[in-house]
Amino acid sequence: MSELLDRLRALRGSADPGVRKRDDRHELGFAPAATVLGAELVSDGLGVHLSHRQRWPVGARHGAFELGVGDLHPLLTRWASRGVEAGGRAASGPDAETARQVVYLDTETTGLAGGTGSYAFLVGIGRHVGEGFVVEQVFLPGPEHEPGYLRALQQRLAGVAAVVSYNGAGFDLPLLRTRFALHGLDDPLANVPHLDLLPLARRLWRSRLADCTLGTVEREVLGAKRSSHDVPGSEVPLRYLGFLRSRDARPLLGVLEHNRIDIVALAALQQRIEALLDPLAGIADPVEAHALGRWSDALGETEVALAHFRSAEGQHREAAWEAARLLRRSHRVAEAVERWERLASHHDPRAWIELAKHREHRLGDLAGALQAVAAARRCGGHLFDDLGRRERRLRERLDRAAP
């Protein structure tokens, strides 16, 4: 019961009697919040922001997977670079630490609707450095300080090589872009390759997971469990609004923890996907191999896709079907036919339809094509083809060919 009461107080922003009222017009008014959050209070003349850093050593893991080294696999780089303007770069002026790095980004906001009324009050930025993985969190202590806060974000993101997020394409990056535009500032991530891991997670695991939220993927795929200090994402906006009323930063400790672990999970999830892309490692799971094959095919990597499908086709019929499709497209018809015949023996109507086409158009075997159409009909092939029309045409051709 006491834990529930503490959470309700955090959402209401009710300060304890020991929390004194501060003068918010002066930067020193945020000093207690910086102390509570273990953050640095920074003033640059335009406003005030708080900065918090935490490091993970080289080889640190989140669940069963390490946080990686910060490079992107070539296929991930191609996926991230789609839609980036040729020669496009981010805002100039990167410092030595941020230049040409891959960064992992996650925001905490005042609402999920987006638009000009939503603030990104906390931006977490993860990056690999020599001594491991560092997450820096930049915190907006009040809306009136947003210009300086955004300038601080500009400096930290200028010149990065790529950004990795989870649903960042649909939410985080558009929201930041809006905030920069409202204050007449350049977007430091404009034309920077962006790797959104949510679409990849859906491609790989949606058939086996209840949903593909980061929490579910983190738990079921990475084998990671959140600490008791984390707070539900639904509580995050109310905790920030409570802080604005009371200036009691203690309820925000869980928000910072939530944001930090989201970023760490991004690094581990990228490493998990990178491991799947290693051709020497092999993929034991046929569902993952099939999904990777479809993704590689979408990128135009036909041979890579075919290798994935072949590795899974013995246990996954859809992988065999996809392999046959690629082989036919590559004019390797004999290999495609082998797979259609195997699938047809398992009563796959699509395979019987392909065999009917092959026998009619390539072999000139009209009787064999007619037999394939009949087999497709028994398997429910009418859902995939106009079998009646195909059968009539074949019979007409047979009648004309009869002596």
C-alpha positions, 0 to 999 in steps of 0.5 A: 500500500505504501508503494502505491501511495508513493506512486500517487504522490509522484503523479500528483506532484505533492511535495513533502513538507521538507521540500522547500519552495524554490525561486524558479526564475534563478538557475539555483532554484534547480540545484536541489533537483540536480542533487537528487538526480545526480546530475550536473546543472548547466547554464549557457546564457539561454537557459538551464538544463541538467545533464546526467551520465552513466557508464557501462564497462566494455563487455557489459550485458543486458540480459544475455547480450553484450552492448556491442561496439557501435558499428553498424552491419552493412545491411543495417547501414543500408536499411538505415540510409534509405531516404537519406538525401545524397550528400546530406549531412547533419549540422556542422561543428561536431566535437571530437567525442561525438563526430562520426559515432553511432548514437542510441536515442530515446526521449521521454515526453509530456504526451504521446500525441506529438504536435507542438504542444508536446515537449521532449523533456528528457533525451537520452543519448547512448554511445560507445566510447573507449571505456565502454558504453555511456548514456548521457541524459539531458533534462529540461527543468522547465519549458522556459529553458527549452532554447538552451536545452535544445542547443545542448542537444544540438551540440551533443548530436552534431555530426553523428554517423547514424542514430538508432532508436525504437519507433523513433521514425514515428515519434521521437525524431519527428517530435525533436524536429518540431521542437527545433523548428519552433525555436528556429534551430537546425535539426542536427539529425537532418539527413543522418541515417536512422536505424529504427529497430521497431520495424526490424523487430516486427519482421523478426519476432511478431509471429511469436510475440504477443506484441513488439513493444520494447519491453516485450522484445527486451524480456522475450528476446534479450532475456532481460528483466527491468529493475524495481526502480523502473516506472511504467511509460504511462506514468512518465508524463504525469511525473514530469508535470508533478515535478513542474508543480512541486520541484520535487525531483525524487519521483523522476529517478524512476523516469531517468532509470526507465530512459537509461535502460531503454537506451541500453536495450537498444544497444543490446538489441542491435547486437542481437540482430547483428549476431543473426546477420553473421554468416559464420554463426548460422541461425538455429531458429528457422522462423528468424532465418525466414524473417531475415530472408524476407528482409534481405530480399526487401533490401535487394540482397537476393543471394543473402536472402536465398541463403537464409531461406535455404537454411530454414526450408527443411523446417519452415515451408514458407522459407521453401516457398520463398526460396523457390520464388527467388530461384524462379526470379533468378532463372534457376527454374530446375531448383525452383521446381524441386521445391514446388514438388516438395511443397506439393507433396505436403498439399500446398496449393500454391506449389501445385499452381506453379507446377501447372504453369511450369508444365504448361508453358515450359514443358508443353505438358498439357495433361500434366498441367491439368493434373496439377490444376486438379490437385490444386483444386483439392487443396483449396487452390481456388483461393490463389488462382482462377482454376476454372479458367485455367482448366478450361484453357488447358482442355481447349488446348488439349482438344485442339491438339487431339488428332 
